[in-house]
Amino acid sequence: MLGVDAVEEEPFCPVSPAVLAAATERAQAADAVVVGPVAWGPGNRPVLVLAEAALARGVPVFLVDPTPERDFTGGAVWHDLQALERAGSRAVGGVDALLTELRAVPGHG
């Protein structure tokens, strides 16, 4: 749909060092970073550091349908997502809204 290669990990497994390294490499080269609507646990929480680093570089970050109902860390991830929003990431309600936002990213309209 977006024409990019995704970095994926097995569902409900901690993010492996190799997958985190691949995701870091892709995020550092990206014109935008998308945090999808996934179930969050302690094993995939480190991925949010990539979004924080992207924001620090001035790269747009989009949070797709962030909700506390998918946080299985006792509220830690929900706190992280809210901090990302306060730092400048944009929450979008779904794929259509995400695609609209991505089209507005400079050089990608």
Phi and psi in radians as a Rosetta constraint file:
Dihedral C 1 N 2 CA 2 C 2 CIRCULARHARMONIC -1.681 0.35
Dihedral N 2 CA 2 C 2 N 3 CIRCULARHARMONIC -0.207 0.35
Dihedral C 2 N 3 CA 3 C 3 CIRCULARHARMONIC 1.293 0.35
Dihedral N 3 CA 3 C 3 N 4 CIRCULARHARMONIC 0.487 0.35
Dihedral C 3 N 4 CA 4 C 4 CIRCULARHARMONIC -2.218 0.35
Dihedral N 4 CA 4 C 4 N 5 CIRCULARHARMONIC 2.670 0.35
Dihedral C 4 N 5 CA 5 C 5 CIRCULARHARMONIC -1.422 0.35
Dihedral N 5 CA 5 C 5 N 6 CIRCULARHARMONIC 2.263 0.35
Dihedral C 5 N 6 CA 6 C 6 CIRCULARHARMONIC -1.585 0.35
Dihedral N 6 CA 6 C 6 N 7 CIRCULARHARMONIC 2.649 0.35
Dihedral C 6 N 7 CA 7 C 7 CIRCULARHARMONIC -1.748 0.35
Dihedral N 7 CA 7 C 7 N 8 CIRCULARHARMONIC 2.142 0.35
Dihedral C 7 N 8 CA 8 C 8 CIRCULARHARMONIC -2.179 0.35
Dihedral N 8 CA 8 C 8 N 9 CIRCULARHARMONIC 2.675 0.35
Dihedral C 8 N 9 CA 9 C 9 CIRCULARHARMONIC -2.253 0.35
Dihedral N 9 CA 9 C 9 N 10 CIRCULARHARMONIC 2.809 0.35
Dihedral C 9 N 10 CA 10 C 10 CIRCULARHARMONIC -1.057 0.35
Dihedral N 10 CA 10 C 10 N 11 CIRCULARHARMONIC 2.395 0.35
Dihedral C 10 N 11 CA 11 C 11 CIRCULARHARMONIC -1.037 0.35
Dihedral N 11 CA 11 C 11 N 12 CIRCULARHARMONIC 2.471 0.35
Dihedral C 11 N 12 CA 12 C 12 CIRCULARHARMONIC 1.077 0.35
Dihedral N 12 CA 12 C 12 N 13 CIRCULARHARMONIC 0.419 0.35
Dihedral C 12 N 13 CA 13 C 13 CIRCULARHARMONIC -2.033 0.35
Dihedral N 13 CA 13 C 13 N 14 CIRCULARHARMONIC 2.625 0.35
Dihedral C 13 N 14 CA 14 C 14 CIRCULARHARMONIC -1.053 0.35
Dihedral N 14 CA 14 C 14 N 15 CIRCULARHARMONIC 2.590 0.35
Dihedral C 14 N 15 CA 15 C 15 CIRCULARHARMONIC -1.226 0.35
Dihedral N 15 CA 15 C 15 N 16 CIRCULARHARMONIC 2.150 0.35
Dihedral C 15 N 16 CA 16 C 16 CIRCULARHARMONIC -1.284 0.35
Dihedral N 16 CA 16 C 16 N 17 CIRCULARHARMONIC 2.740 0.35
Dihedral C 16 N 17 CA 17 C 17 CIRCULARHARMONIC -0.985 0.35
Dihedral N 17 CA 17 C 17 N 18 CIRCULARHARMONIC -0.661 0.35
Dihedral C 17 N 18 CA 18 C 18 CIRCULARHARMONIC -1.153 0.35
Dihedral N 18 CA 18 C 18 N 19 CIRCULARHARMONIC -0.745 0.35
Dihedral C 18 N 19 CA 19 C 19 CIRCULARHARMONIC -1.201 0.35
Dihedral N 19 CA 19 C 19 N 20 CIRCULARHARMONIC -0.703 0.35
Dihedral C 19 N 20 CA 20 C 20 CIRCULARHARMONIC -1.109 0.35
Dihedral N 20 CA 20 C 20 N 21 CIRCULARHARMONIC -0.682 0.35
Dihedral C 20 N 21 CA 21 C 21 CIRCULARHARMONIC -1.126 0.35
Dihedral N 21 CA 21 C 21 N 22 CIRCULARHARMONIC -0.739 0.35
Dihedral C 21 N 22 CA 22 C 22 CIRCULARHARMONIC -1.130 0.35
Dihedral N 22 CA 22 C 22 N 23 CIRCULARHARMONIC -0.730 0.35
Dihedral C 22 N 23 CA 23 C 23 CIRCULARHARMONIC -1.146 0.35
Dihedral N 23 CA 23 C 23 N 24 CIRCULARHARMONIC -0.672 0.35
Dihedral C 23 N 24 CA 24 C 24 CIRCULARHARMONIC -1.085 0.35
Dihedral N 24 CA 24 C 24 N 25 CIRCULARHARMONIC -0.788 0.35
Dihedral C 24 N 25 CA 25 C 25 CIRCULARHARMONIC -1.047 0.35
Dihedral N 25 CA 25 C 25 N 26 CIRCULARHARMONIC -0.800 0.35
Dihedral C 25 N 26 CA 26 C 26 CIRCULARHARMONIC -1.152 0.35
Dihedral N 26 CA 26 C 26 N 27 CIRCULARHARMONIC -0.747 0.35
Dihedral C 26 N 27 CA 27 C 27 CIRCULARHARMONIC -1.121 0.35
Dihedral N 27 CA 27 C 27 N 28 CIRCULARHARMONIC -0.637 0.35
Dihedral C 27 N 28 CA 28 C 28 CIRCULARHARMONIC -1.186 0.35
Dihedral N 28 CA 28 C 28 N 29 CIRCULARHARMONIC -0.452 0.35
Dihedral C 28 N 29 CA 29 C 29 CIRCULARHARMONIC -1.688 0.35
Dihedral N 29 CA 29 C 29 N 30 CIRCULARHARMONIC -0.056 0.35
Dihedral C 29 N 30 CA 30 C 30 CIRCULARHARMONIC -1.418 0.35
Dihedral N 30 CA 30 C 30 N 31 CIRCULARHARMONIC 2.631 0.35
Dihedral C 30 N 31 CA 31 C 31 CIRCULARHARMONIC -1.503 0.35
Dihedral N 31 CA 31 C 31 N 32 CIRCULARHARMONIC -0.271 0.35
Dihedral C 31 N 32 CA 32 C 32 CIRCULARHARMONIC -2.767 0.35
Dihedral N 32 CA 32 C 32 N 33 CIRCULARHARMONIC 2.672 0.35
Dihedral C 32 N 33 CA 33 C 33 CIRCULARHARMONIC -2.131 0.35
Dihedral N 33 CA 33 C 33 N 34 CIRCULARHARMONIC 2.334 0.35
Dihedral C 33 N 34 CA 34 C 34 CIRCULARHARMONIC -2.008 0.35
Dihedral N 34 CA 34 C 34 N 35 CIRCULARHARMONIC 2.206 0.35
Dihedral C 34 N 35 CA 35 C 35 CIRCULARHARMONIC -1.793 0.35
Dihedral N 35 CA 35 C 35 N 36 CIRCULARHARMONIC 1.935 0.35
Dihedral C 35 N 36 CA 36 C 36 CIRCULARHARMONIC -1.345 0.35
Dihedral N 36 CA 36 C 36 N 37 CIRCULARHARMONIC 2.973 0.35
Dihedral C 36 N 37 CA 37 C 37 CIRCULARHARMONIC -1.466 0.35
Dihedral N 37 CA 37 C 37 N 38 CIRCULARHARMONIC 1.455 0.35
Dihedral C 37 N 38 CA 38 C 38 CIRCULARHARMONIC -2.010 0.35
Dihedral N 38 CA 38 C 38 N 39 CIRCULARHARMONIC 2.874 0.35
Dihedral C 38 N 39 CA 39 C 39 CIRCULARHARMONIC -1.339 0.35
Dihedral N 39 CA 39 C 39 N 40 CIRCULARHARMONIC 2.242 0.35
Dihedral C 39 N 40 CA 40 C 40 CIRCULARHARMONIC -1.816 0.35
Dihedral N 40 CA 40 C 40 N 41 CIRCULARHARMONIC 2.275 0.35
Dihedral C 40 N 41 CA 41 C 41 CIRCULARHARMONIC -2.358 0.35
Dihedral N 41 CA 41 C 41 N 42 CIRCULARHARMONIC -3.131 0.35
Dihedral C 41 N 42 CA 42 C 42 CIRCULARHARMONIC -1.051 0.35
Dihedral N 42 CA 42 C 42 N 43 CIRCULARHARMONIC -0.490 0.35
Dihedral C 42 N 43 CA 43 C 43 CIRCULARHARMONIC -1.269 0.35
Dihedral N 43 CA 43 C 43 N 44 CIRCULARHARMONIC -0.466 0.35
Dihedral C 43 N 44 CA 44 C 44 CIRCULARHARMONIC -1.950 0.35
Dihedral N 44 CA 44 C 44 N 45 CIRCULARHARMONIC 0.013 0.35
Dihedral C 44 N 45 CA 45 C 45 CIRCULARHARMONIC -1.006 0.35
Dihedral N 45 CA 45 C 45 N 46 CIRCULARHARMONIC -0.614 0.35
Dihedral C 45 N 46 CA 46 C 46 CIRCULARHARMONIC -1.002 0.35
Dihedral N 46 CA 46 C 46 N 47 CIRCULARHARMONIC -0.367 0.35
Dihedral C 46 N 47 CA 47 C 47 CIRCULARHARMONIC -1.072 0.35
Dihedral N 47 CA 47 C 47 N 48 CIRCULARHARMONIC -0.526 0.35
Dihedral C 47 N 48 CA 48 C 48 CIRCULARHARMONIC -1.139 0.35
Dihedral N 48 CA 48 C 48 N 49 CIRCULARHARMONIC -0.385 0.35
Dihedral C 48 N 49 CA 49 C 49 CIRCULARHARMONIC -1.097 0.35
Dihedral N 49 CA 49 C 49 N 50 CIRCULARHARMONIC -0.573 0.35
Dihedral C 49 N 50 CA 50 C 50 CIRCULARHARMONIC -1.127 0.35
Dihedral N 50 CA 50 C 50 N 51 CIRCULARHARMONIC -0.701 0.35
Dihedral C 50 N 51 CA 51 C 51 CIRCULARHARMONIC -1.161 0.35
Dihedral N 51 CA 51 C 51 N 52 CIRCULARHARMONIC -0.718 0.35
Dihedral C 51 N 52 CA 52 C 52 CIRCULARHARMONIC -1.085 0.35
Dihedral N 52 CA 52 C 52 N 53 CIRCULARHARMONIC -0.741 0.35
Dihedral C 52 N 53 CA 53 C 53 CIRCULARHARMONIC -1.150 0.35
Dihedral N 53 CA 53 C 53 N 54 CIRCULARHARMONIC -0.659 0.35
Dihedral C 53 N 54 CA 54 C 54 CIRCULARHARMONIC -1.096 0.35
Dihedral N 54 CA 54 C 54 N 55 CIRCULARHARMONIC -0.799 0.35
Dihedral C 54 N 55 CA 55 C 55 CIRCULARHARMONIC -1.019 0.35
Dihedral N 55 CA 55 C 55 N 56 CIRCULARHARMONIC -0.715 0.35
Dihedral C 55 N 56 CA 56 C 56 CIRCULARHARMONIC -1.101 0.35
Dihedral N 56 CA 56 C 56 N 57 CIRCULARHARMONIC -0.492 0.35
Dihedral C 56 N 57 CA 57 C 57 CIRCULARHARMONIC -1.519 0.35
Dihedral N 57 CA 57 C 57 N 58 CIRCULARHARMONIC -0.042 0.35
Dihedral C 57 N 58 CA 58 C 58 CIRCULARHARMONIC 1.508 0.35
Dihedral N 58 CA 58 C 58 N 59 CIRCULARHARMONIC 0.233 0.35
Dihedral C 58 N 59 CA 59 C 59 CIRCULARHARMONIC -1.487 0.35
Dihedral N 59 CA 59 C 59 N 60 CIRCULARHARMONIC 2.319 0.35
Dihedral C 59 N 60 CA 60 C 60 CIRCULARHARMONIC -1.099 0.35
Dihedral N 60 CA 60 C 60 N 61 CIRCULARHARMONIC 2.406 0.35
Dihedral C 60 N 61 CA 61 C 61 CIRCULARHARMONIC -2.140 0.35
Dihedral N 61 CA 61 C 61 N 62 CIRCULARHARMONIC 2.301 0.35
Dihedral C 61 N 62 CA 62 C 62 CIRCULARHARMONIC -2.056 0.35
Dihedral N 62 CA 62 C 62 N 63 CIRCULARHARMONIC 2.263 0.35
Dihedral C 62 N 63 CA 63 C 63 CIRCULARHARMONIC -1.823 0.35
Dihedral N 63 CA 63 C 63 N 64 CIRCULARHARMONIC 1.991 0.35
Dihedral C 63 N 64 CA 64 C 64 CIRCULARHARMONIC -1.495 0.35
Dihedral N 64 CA 64 C 64 N 65 CIRCULARHARMONIC 2.016 0.35
Dihedral C 64 N 65 CA 65 C 65 CIRCULARHARMONIC 0.811 0.35
Dihedral N 65 CA 65 C 65 N 66 CIRCULARHARMONIC 1.005 0.35
Dihedral C 65 N 66 CA 66 C 66 CIRCULARHARMONIC -1.203 0.35
Dihedral N 66 CA 66 C 66 N 67 CIRCULARHARMONIC 2.347 0.35
Dihedral C 66 N 67 CA 67 C 67 CIRCULARHARMONIC -2.642 0.35
Dihedral N 67 CA 67 C 67 N 68 CIRCULARHARMONIC 2.498 0.35
Dihedral C 67 N 68 CA 68 C 68 CIRCULARHARMONIC -1.195 0.35
Dihedral N 68 CA 68 C 68 N 69 CIRCULARHARMONIC -0.284 0.35
Dihedral C 68 N 69 CA 69 C 69 CIRCULARHARMONIC -1.167 0.35
Dihedral N 69 CA 69 C 69 N 70 CIRCULARHARMONIC -0.351 0.35
Dihedral C 69 N 70 CA 70 C 70 CIRCULARHARMONIC -1.691 0.35
Dihedral N 70 CA 70 C 70 N 71 CIRCULARHARMONIC 0.128 0.35
Dihedral C 70 N 71 CA 71 C 71 CIRCULARHARMONIC -1.651 0.35
Dihedral N 71 CA 71 C 71 N 72 CIRCULARHARMONIC 1.962 0.35
Dihedral C 71 N 72 CA 72 C 72 CIRCULARHARMONIC -1.956 0.35
Dihedral N 72 CA 72 C 72 N 73 CIRCULARHARMONIC 0.642 0.35
Dihedral C 72 N 73 CA 73 C 73 CIRCULARHARMONIC -2.075 0.35
Dihedral N 73 CA 73 C 73 N 74 CIRCULARHARMONIC 0.276 0.35
Dihedral C 73 N 74 CA 74 C 74 CIRCULARHARMONIC 1.301 0.35
Dihedral N 74 CA 74 C 74 N 75 CIRCULARHARMONIC 0.410 0.35
Dihedral C 74 N 75 CA 75 C 75 CIRCULARHARMONIC 1.756 0.35
Dihedral N 75 CA 75 C 75 N 76 CIRCULARHARMONIC -0.136 0.35
Dihedral C 75 N 76 CA 76 C 76 CIRCULARHARMONIC -1.115 0.35
Dihedral N 76 CA 76 C 76 N 77 CIRCULARHARMONIC -0.779 0.35
Dihedral C 76 N 77 CA 77 C 77 CIRCULARHARMONIC -1.204 0.35
Dihedral N 77 CA 77 C 77 N 78 CIRCULARHARMONIC -0.690 0.35
Dihedral C 77 N 78 CA 78 C 78 CIRCULARHARMONIC -1.039 0.35
Dihedral N 78 CA 78 C 78 N 79 CIRCULARHARMONIC -0.717 0.35
Dihedral C 78 N 79 CA 79 C 79 CIRCULARHARMONIC -1.051 0.35
Dihedral N 79 CA 79 C 79 N 80 CIRCULARHARMONIC -0.778 0.35
Dihedral C 79 N 80 CA 80 C 80 CIRCULARHARMONIC -1.077 0.35
Dihedral N 80 CA 80 C 80 N 81 CIRCULARHARMONIC -0.766 0.35
Dihedral C 80 N 81 CA 81 C 81 CIRCULARHARMONIC -1.128 0.35
Dihedral N 81 CA 81 C 81 N 82 CIRCULARHARMONIC -0.709 0.35
Dihedral C 81 N 82 CA 82 C 82 CIRCULARHARMONIC -1.139 0.35
Dihedral N 82 CA 82 C 82 N 83 CIRCULARHARMONIC -0.653 0.35
Dihedral C 82 N 83 CA 83 C 83 CIRCULARHARMONIC -1.139 0.35
Dihedral N 83 CA 83 C 83 N 84 CIRCULARHARMONIC -0.662 0.35
Dihedral C 83 N 84 CA 84 C 84 CIRCULARHARMONIC -1.102 0.35
Dihedral N 84 CA 84 C 84 N 85 CIRCULARHARMONIC -0.710 0.35
Dihedral C 84 N 85 CA 85 C 85 CIRCULARHARMONIC -1.115 0.35
Dihedral N 85 CA 85 C 85 N 86 CIRCULARHARMONIC -0.773 0.35
Dihedral C 85 N 86 CA 86 C 86 CIRCULARHARMONIC -1.096 0.35
Dihedral N 86 CA 86 C 86 N 87 CIRCULARHARMONIC -0.521 0.35
Dihedral C 86 N 87 CA 87 C 87 CIRCULARHARMONIC -1.426 0.35
Dihedral N 87 CA 87 C 87 N 88 CIRCULARHARMONIC -0.142 0.35
Dihedral C 87 N 88 CA 88 C 88 CIRCULARHARMONIC 2.179 0.35
Dihedral N 88 CA 88 C 88 N 89 CIRCULARHARMONIC -0.047 0.35
Dihedral C 88 N 89 CA 89 C 89 CIRCULARHARMONIC -1.218 0.35
Dihedral N 89 CA 89 C 89 N 90 CIRCULARHARMONIC 2.789 0.35
Dihedral C 89 N 90 CA 90 C 90 CIRCULARHARMONIC -2.014 0.35
Dihedral N 90 CA 90 C 90 N 91 CIRCULARHARMONIC 2.194 0.35
Dihedral C 90 N 91 CA 91 C 91 CIRCULARHARMONIC -1.434 0.35
Dihedral N 91 CA 91 C 91 N 92 CIRCULARHARMONIC 2.343 0.35
Dihedral C 91 N 92 CA 92 C 92 CIRCULARHARMONIC -2.204 0.35
Dihedral N 92 CA 92 C 92 N 93 CIRCULARHARMONIC 2.592 0.35
Dihedral C 92 N 93 CA 93 C 93 CIRCULARHARMONIC -1.366 0.35
Dihedral N 93 CA 93 C 93 N 94 CIRCULARHARMONIC -0.233 0.35
Dihedral C 93 N 94 CA 94 C 94 CIRCULARHARMONIC 3.046 0.35
Dihedral N 94 CA 94 C 94 N 95 CIRCULARHARMONIC -2.969 0.35
Dihedral C 94 N 95 CA 95 C 95 CIRCULARHARMONIC -1.118 0.35
Dihedral N 95 CA 95 C 95 N 96 CIRCULARHARMONIC -0.766 0.35
Dihedral C 95 N 96 CA 96 C 96 CIRCULARHARMONIC -1.049 0.35
Dihedral N 96 CA 96 C 96 N 97 CIRCULARHARMONIC -0.795 0.35
Dihedral C 96 N 97 CA 97 C 97 CIRCULARHARMONIC -1.137 0.35
Dihedral N 97 CA 97 C 97 N 98 CIRCULARHARMONIC -0.669 0.35
Dihedral C 97 N 98 CA 98 C 98 CIRCULARHARMONIC -1.067 0.35
Dihedral N 98 CA 98 C 98 N 99 CIRCULARHARMONIC -0.827 0.35
Dihedral C 98 N 99 CA 99 C 99 CIRCULARHARMONIC -1.069 0.35
Dihedral N 99 CA 99 C 99 N 100 CIRCULARHARMONIC -0.691 0.35
Dihedral C 99 N 100 CA 100 C 100 CIRCULARHARMONIC -1.050 0.35
Dihedral N 100 CA 100 C 100 N 101 CIRCULARHARMONIC -0.802 0.35
Dihedral C 100 N 101 CA 101 C 101 CIRCULARHARMONIC -1.113 0.35
Dihedral N 101 CA 101 C 101 N 102 CIRCULARHARMONIC -0.750 0.35
Dihedral C 101 N 102 CA 102 C 102 CIRCULARHARMONIC -1.131 0.35
Dihedral N 102 CA 102 C 102 N 103 CIRCULARHARMONIC -0.610 0.35
Dihedral C 102 N 103 CA 103 C 103 CIRCULARHARMONIC -1.096 0.35
Dihedral N 103 CA 103 C 103 N 104 CIRCULARHARMONIC -0.433 0.35
Dihedral C 103 N 104 CA 104 C 104 CIRCULARHARMONIC -1.492 0.35
Dihedral N 104 CA 104 C 104 N 105 CIRCULARHARMONIC -0.143 0.35
Dihedral C 104 N 105 CA 105 C 105 CIRCULARHARMONIC -1.173 0.35
Dihedral N 105 CA 105 C 105 N 106 CIRCULARHARMONIC 2.240 0.35
Dihedral C 105 N 106 CA 106 C 106 CIRCULARHARMONIC -0.861 0.35
Dihedral N 106 CA 106 C 106 N 107 CIRCULARHARMONIC 2.300 0.35
Dihedral C 106 N 107 CA 107 C 107 CIRCULARHARMONIC 1.493 0.35
Dihedral N 107 CA 107 C 107 N 108 CIRCULARHARMONIC 0.032 0.35
Dihedral C 107 N 108 CA 108 C 108 CIRCULARHARMONIC -2.241 0.35
Dihedral N 108 CA 108 C 108 N 109 CIRCULARHARMONIC 0.231 0.35
